[in-house]
Amino acid sequence: MQSALSKRLYAALALLILGAVPASFLLHADGAKASPEARAVVEASGEAAHPAYPSTVRQQPTTSGEVYRANLDARIDSLTARHAADPGGPASATLAALHFHRFKVIGRVDDLDRALAIGNQRLEVDPDDGRARRVRAHILAGMHRFDDARSDLEHGDRPSDGLQLQIALATGNYAAIRSEFDAILQPTDDFYRTVLRGNLAMLNGRLDTASVLFLRAQQMYDDSNPYPLAWLHTQQGIALLRSGDCTNASRFFAAAVDRLPDYYLAVEHLAECERRLGDISSARKRYRKVIAQTGQPEFIGALADLERDAGHGELADQLDARAEREWNRLLQRHSLTFGDHAVDFFLERGQPERALVLAREMLERRRDVLSLALHARIAFENDSAEEGCRSIAAIEATGLTPPERSELEPLVARCSG
């Protein structure tokens, strides 16, 4: 089974960049709104006054997840036809943004490839299209190509402060976001900045503060788009999961799935919690769903772990072989984007040297505390104590104490001894 450290931290890392969307990039379901009648029913019932946390769809109505997904697909189909008639035309920036958004919702890597290709094509036609620059910056950041993303932001038609903050956080440039650390408890009406500050609180192990901020974000949200609330509830679930509370984490993942059934990060995290809590049958179904939907090898490997624990060794071996084949294919295309997620798979399948290569490549792009923690652990697994201790020292120099810090205590002791 994957270590608790790796499973928790890389779930969180993926969401910090791939899931954060500034308000200007929210992609609505063609204006679909929860009906006034539905809102009136909620208000009459009294549920709207004190919604639960996580809120239910009845308490905080948003567009149906199924309708939202159908509308998203329809918009992509419509713009794809326009793009085919005018390759690289003005509609291309919106189409690239929609493909990237669908990748974040359903996890299909082909959407990521398509988003970048269309964004590149638009900027070849019109290098001065500021909006296309900002769209591509988001895509590149989501692919962990942070330097390229910064370059696009410098050429954009207006600054993207939210993305700059996310990049600083993902790369470990904590000095650049010191003001956000200092302002964690200061009021703001910005939904995404509130969630960001919740994640900053988690870097100091403050689950209580993070949860207050996430709840505050839920309370300020008043749109019909289901994705931001599903994303928010998944953030809260990850914070609880990182703190060792799978029981309560599963409530938030389930709320996200109820609101947006195809949201793959919520589905796979719910499967993880169900597996830990002993609901193997439900976890198996969810893993199969997310594998069919995304094809991502990370989830094939997770299902292999589940089947091995369930006593199905032959099936687990078949799934492992499939996962390795898919990892090899994916890493050929997207090593920068997915290499960190592959580290533990190769470590636990008897390939520690390959795991260390991937961890080193990760540190070339990002030196946040969680990436440093993963690298340190893999270095020690490869008997490279001096290398591991350098990452431990870098973690200690930040002064940050995320929940995963306690799991590093044996390594800290070895390095200080």
matplotlib code that plots the C-alpha trace (Angstrom):
import matplotlib.pyplot as plt

x = [0.0, 1.2, 2.6, 0.2, 2.6, 2.8, -0.9, -2.0, 0.5, 0.3, -3.5, -3.1, -0.4, -2.5, -5.4, -3.4, -2.5, -4.8, -7.9, -7.6, -9.4, -9.6, -13.1, -12.6, -12.0, -15.1, -16.8, -20.5, -23.0, -24.4, -26.1, -28.0, -29.2, -30.9, -34.5, -36.1, -38.7, -35.9, -34.4, -37.9, -38.4, -35.0, -35.8, -39.2, -37.8, -35.3, -32.3, -30.8, -30.4, -28.0, -26.6, -24.7, -20.9, -20.5, -23.7, -26.0, -27.3, -30.7, -29.3, -27.0, -28.5, -26.2, -26.7, -27.0, -23.6, -25.0, -26.3, -23.1, -21.0, -23.4, -23.3, -19.5, -19.2, -21.7, -19.7, -16.5, -18.2, -19.6, -16.3, -14.4, -16.4, -15.6, -12.0, -11.9, -13.3, -10.8, -7.8, -6.2, -9.0, -10.3, -12.5, -9.4, -8.6, -12.0, -11.8, -8.4, -9.7, -12.7, -10.5, -8.3, -11.3, -12.7, -9.4, -9.7, -13.2, -12.9, -9.2, -8.7, -5.2, -6.2, -8.1, -4.8, -3.0, -5.7, -5.8, -2.1, -2.1, -5.0, -3.5, -0.2, -2.0, -3.8, -0.6, 1.1, -1.6, -1.8, 1.1, -0.4, -3.7, -3.5, -6.3, -4.8, -1.6, -3.4, -5.2, -2.0, -0.3, -3.0, -2.5, 1.3, 1.1, -1.2, 1.4, 4.1, 5.9, 6.1, 8.8, 6.8, 3.7, 5.4, 6.6, 3.1, 1.8, 4.4, 2.9, -0.7, -3.1, -3.6, -2.0, -3.2, -2.5, -4.3, -2.2, 1.0, 0.2, -0.5, 2.8, 4.7, 3.0, 3.6, 7.3, 8.0, 8.6, 7.1, 8.8, 6.6, 3.4, 4.5, 1.8, -0.8, 0.5, 0.3, -3.3, -4.7, -7.4, -8.1, -11.5, -11.7, -14.6, -12.5, -13.6, -10.4, -8.1, -10.0, -9.4, -5.7, -5.4, -6.9, -4.2, -1.6, -3.0, -2.4, 1.2, 1.4, -0.7, -3.7, -6.6, -8.9, -8.0, -8.1, -11.6, -12.9, -11.6, -13.0, -16.4, -16.2, -15.6, -18.7, -20.8, -19.7, -20.4, -23.6, -23.2, -24.9, -21.6, -21.2, -17.5, -16.1, -18.1, -17.1, -13.5, -13.8, -15.3, -12.5, -10.0, -11.5, -11.6, -7.9, -7.1, -8.8, -7.2, -3.8, -4.6, -5.6, -9.4, -10.7, -14.2, -14.9, -12.9, -15.2, -18.2, -16.7, -15.6, -19.1, -20.6, -18.4, -19.4, -23.0, -22.7, -20.5, -20.5, -17.7, -15.3, -12.5, -10.4, -13.3, -14.3, -10.8, -10.3, -13.6, -12.5, -9.3, -11.2, -13.8, -10.9, -9.3, -12.6, -13.3, -15.9, -14.0, -16.9, -17.8, -14.1, -13.6, -16.6, -15.3, -11.8, -13.2, -15.3, -12.4, -10.1, -12.6, -13.1, -9.5, -7.3, -4.7, -2.2, -2.2, -5.7, -5.0, -2.1, -4.5, -7.0, -4.1, -3.3, -7.0, -7.2, -4.0, -5.3, -8.5, -6.6, -6.8, -3.1, -3.3, -5.7, -3.5, -0.4, -2.3, -3.4, 0.2, 1.5, -1.1, -0.3, 3.4, 2.7, 0.4, 2.9, 5.6, 3.4, 2.2, 5.7, 7.0, 4.4, 4.1, 7.0, 6.9, 3.2, 2.8, 6.3, 5.8, 2.7, 4.6, 7.3, 5.7, 4.4, 7.9, 9.3, 6.8, 7.2, 10.9, 12.3, 13.7, 16.3, 13.7, 11.6, 14.6, 15.2, 11.6, 11.9, 15.1, 13.4, 10.5, 12.9, 14.3, 10.9, 9.5, 10.9, 7.8, 7.9, 5.8, 8.0, 11.1, 9.5, 8.8, 12.3, 13.9, 12.0, 12.9, 16.5, 16.7, 15.0, 17.9, 20.5, 21.3, 21.2, 23.3, 21.0, 17.9, 19.3, 19.7, 16.0, 15.2, 17.4, 15.5, 12.2, 13.3, 14.6, 11.1, 9.8, 6.6, 4.9, 2.4, 0.6, 3.2, 6.0, 5.3, 5.9, 9.4, 10.5, 12.7, 14.5, 14.9, 16.5, 18.8, 19.9, 20.4, 22.3]
y = [0.0, 3.5, 5.3, 7.6, 10.5, 10.2, 9.5, 12.5, 15.0, 14.4, 14.5, 18.0, 19.1, 18.2, 20.2, 23.3, 24.0, 21.9, 22.8, 26.5, 28.7, 32.5, 33.9, 35.2, 31.6, 30.0, 28.2, 28.3, 25.8, 28.1, 30.3, 27.4, 28.4, 26.7, 27.6, 30.3, 27.6, 25.4, 28.2, 29.1, 25.6, 25.7, 29.1, 27.9, 24.8, 26.9, 25.0, 27.9, 29.9, 27.4, 25.1, 22.1, 21.8, 20.4, 21.8, 19.6, 20.4, 21.0, 23.5, 25.3, 24.7, 24.6, 23.3, 19.5, 17.9, 15.8, 18.9, 20.8, 18.0, 17.8, 21.5, 21.5, 18.8, 20.6, 23.9, 22.1, 20.4, 23.7, 25.5, 22.6, 23.0, 26.8, 26.0, 23.5, 26.2, 28.9, 27.2, 29.5, 32.0, 34.1, 31.2, 29.1, 30.7, 29.8, 26.3, 25.7, 26.9, 24.6, 21.6, 22.4, 22.8, 19.4, 17.8, 19.2, 17.8, 14.4, 13.8, 12.7, 13.5, 13.9, 17.1, 18.5, 17.8, 19.3, 22.4, 23.1, 22.4, 24.8, 27.5, 27.2, 27.4, 30.6, 32.3, 31.4, 33.2, 36.1, 36.4, 39.5, 37.9, 38.7, 36.4, 33.5, 34.1, 33.9, 30.8, 29.1, 30.2, 28.3, 25.3, 25.4, 25.8, 22.8, 20.9, 22.0, 24.1, 27.0, 29.1, 28.9, 29.9, 32.9, 34.0, 34.0, 35.9, 38.6, 39.0, 38.9, 41.8, 42.0, 40.4, 37.1, 37.5, 34.3, 32.2, 33.9, 33.0, 29.4, 29.1, 30.5, 28.1, 25.1, 25.9, 26.7, 30.4, 31.2, 34.6, 35.7, 34.9, 36.0, 38.7, 35.9, 34.0, 37.2, 37.9, 34.4, 35.5, 38.9, 39.2, 38.9, 38.5, 36.5, 32.9, 31.5, 33.6, 32.3, 28.7, 29.5, 30.8, 27.6, 25.7, 28.0, 27.3, 23.6, 24.3, 25.1, 22.1, 24.3, 22.1, 24.1, 27.4, 25.8, 24.4, 27.8, 29.3, 26.6, 27.0, 30.7, 30.1, 27.9, 30.6, 33.3, 31.2, 32.2, 31.0, 28.1, 26.5, 23.2, 22.9, 25.4, 23.9, 20.4, 21.6, 23.3, 20.3, 18.1, 20.6, 20.2, 16.4, 16.4, 18.5, 16.0, 13.1, 14.6, 14.9, 11.2, 11.6, 9.5, 9.2, 12.9, 13.3, 10.9, 13.1, 15.9, 13.8, 12.3, 15.8, 16.7, 13.6, 14.2, 17.7, 16.7, 12.9, 12.9, 15.0, 12.4, 13.7, 13.5, 10.1, 8.6, 10.2, 8.8, 5.4, 5.7, 6.5, 3.7, 1.3, 2.4, 2.2, -1.3, -0.7, -2.6, -3.2, 0.5, 1.5, -1.1, 0.3, 3.9, 3.0, 1.2, 4.2, 6.6, 4.3, 4.0, 7.7, 8.9, 5.9, 7.3, 4.7, 6.1, 4.7, 1.4, 1.0, 1.9, -0.7, -3.2, -2.4, -2.9, -6.3, -7.5, -6.6, -8.4, -11.6, -11.4, -11.6, -12.7, -9.9, -7.4, -8.5, -8.1, -4.6, -3.7, -4.8, -2.7, 0.3, 0.1, 0.0, 3.0, 4.9, 4.3, 5.8, 8.7, 9.6, 9.7, 12.4, 14.2, 13.4, 17.0, 16.8, 13.3, 12.1, 13.0, 10.9, 7.9, 8.0, 5.7, 3.3, 2.5, 2.5, -0.1, -2.2, -2.7, 0.1, 2.5, 3.9, 5.0, 6.5, 8.6, 9.8, 11.1, 12.7, 14.5, 15.8, 17.0, 19.1, 20.8, 22.5, 22.8, 22.9, 23.2, 21.4, 18.4, 17.8, 18.0, 15.5, 13.1, 13.4, 13.0, 9.8, 8.3, 9.3, 7.4, 4.4, 4.5, 4.7, 8.2, 9.7, 12.8, 13.7, 13.1, 15.2, 18.2, 18.1, 17.6, 20.7, 22.7, 21.7, 22.7, 26.1, 27.0, 26.8, 25.2, 22.3, 20.6, 17.4, 15.3, 16.7, 14.2, 11.3, 12.7, 12.7, 9.6, 11.1, 14.4, 12.5, 10.7, 13.9, 15.8, 12.8]
z = [0.0, -0.7, 2.3, 4.1, 3.6, -0.2, -0.7, 1.3, 0.1, -3.6, -3.5, -2.0, -4.4, -7.5, -6.3, -5.4, -9.0, -11.2, -9.2, -8.4, -10.9, -10.7, -10.9, -14.4, -15.6, -14.1, -16.9, -16.3, -17.7, -20.4, -17.9, -16.3, -12.8, -9.9, -10.4, -8.3, -7.3, -6.0, -4.0, -2.6, -1.4, 0.4, 2.0, 3.1, 4.7, 6.8, 5.5, 3.7, 6.9, 8.4, 5.7, 6.9, 6.3, 3.7, 2.3, 0.4, -3.1, -1.5, 1.0, -1.5, -5.0, -8.0, -11.6, -11.7, -12.1, -15.0, -16.8, -16.1, -17.7, -20.7, -21.2, -21.0, -23.6, -25.9, -25.6, -26.5, -29.5, -30.7, -30.4, -31.9, -35.1, -35.2, -34.5, -37.4, -39.7, -38.4, -36.9, -34.3, -34.6, -31.7, -30.4, -29.8, -26.4, -25.0, -26.5, -24.9, -21.5, -21.8, -22.6, -19.6, -17.4, -18.5, -17.8, -14.2, -13.9, -15.5, -15.5, -19.1, -20.2, -23.9, -22.8, -21.4, -24.6, -26.6, -24.4, -24.8, -28.6, -29.2, -27.0, -28.8, -32.2, -31.2, -30.0, -33.2, -35.1, -32.7, -30.2, -28.7, -27.6, -23.9, -22.9, -24.8, -22.9, -19.6, -20.6, -21.6, -18.4, -16.4, -18.6, -18.3, -14.5, -14.4, -16.2, -13.7, -16.4, -14.0, -15.7, -19.0, -17.2, -15.6, -19.0, -20.4, -17.4, -18.1, -21.6, -20.6, -20.9, -17.1, -14.1, -12.8, -9.1, -8.1, -10.4, -9.3, -5.7, -6.6, -8.5, -5.5, -3.2, -5.5, -6.0, -2.4, -2.8, 0.5, 0.8, -2.1, -0.3, 3.2, 3.2, 2.6, 5.6, 7.7, 6.5, 7.0, 9.4, 7.7, 6.0, 2.3, -0.1, -2.6, -2.6, -4.1, -1.8, 1.2, 0.1, -0.6, 3.0, 4.2, 2.5, 3.9, 7.4, 6.7, 6.1, 9.7, 10.8, 11.6, 10.6, 12.8, 11.1, 7.6, 8.3, 9.4, 6.2, 4.0, 5.8, 5.2, 1.5, 1.4, 3.0, 0.6, -2.5, -4.3, -7.9, -9.8, -11.0, -9.1, -9.7, -7.2, -4.3, -5.3, -5.4, -2.1, -0.3, -1.8, -0.4, 3.1, 2.7, 1.8, 4.8, 7.0, 5.2, 5.7, 9.4, 9.6, 9.8, 6.9, 8.5, 8.3, 5.1, 3.4, 4.2, 2.2, -0.7, -0.8, -0.9, -3.8, -5.7, -5.0, -6.5, -9.4, -10.0, -12.6, -10.5, -10.5, -7.7, -5.3, -6.6, -6.1, -2.7, -1.6, -2.8, -0.8, 2.3, 1.7, 1.3, 4.6, 6.4, 5.1, 2.4, -0.2, -2.5, -2.9, -3.2, -6.0, -7.9, -7.6, -8.7, -11.7, -12.6, -12.3, -14.3, -17.1, -17.1, -16.9, -17.8, -15.4, -14.1, -10.6, -10.1, -11.7, -9.2, -6.3, -7.5, -7.6, -4.0, -3.0, -4.8, -3.3, 0.2, -0.7, -1.4, -5.2, -5.9, -9.5, -10.4, -8.5, -10.5, -13.8, -12.7, -11.7, -15.1, -16.7, -14.5, -15.3, -19.0, -18.7, -16.5, -19.1, -21.8, -19.7, -18.5, -22.1, -22.8, -19.5, -17.1, -15.7, -14.9, -13.5, -12.6, -8.9, -8.8, -10.1, -7.5, -4.9, -7.5, -8.7, -5.2, -4.0, -7.1, -6.5, -8.6, -6.0, -8.4, -10.9, -8.1, -7.0, -10.6, -10.7, -7.3, -8.3, -11.5, -9.4, -7.2, -10.2, -10.6, -7.2, -3.7, -1.5, 1.8, 0.6, -2.5, -0.3, 2.1, -0.7, -2.1, 1.4, 2.0, -1.4, -1.0, 2.3, 0.7, -1.8, 1.0, 0.0, 3.4, 2.6, -0.2, 1.9, 4.8, 2.4, 1.8, 5.5, 6.2, 3.5, 5.1, 8.6, 7.3, 6.2, 9.8, 8.4, 10.1, 7.8, 9.1, 7.3, 9.4, 12.2, 9.8, 9.0, 12.6, 12.3, 9.3, 11.1, 14.0, 11.7, 10.0, 13.3, 14.9]

ax = plt.figure().add_subplot(projection="3d")
ax.plot(x, y, z, "-o")
ax.set_aspect("equal")
plt.show()
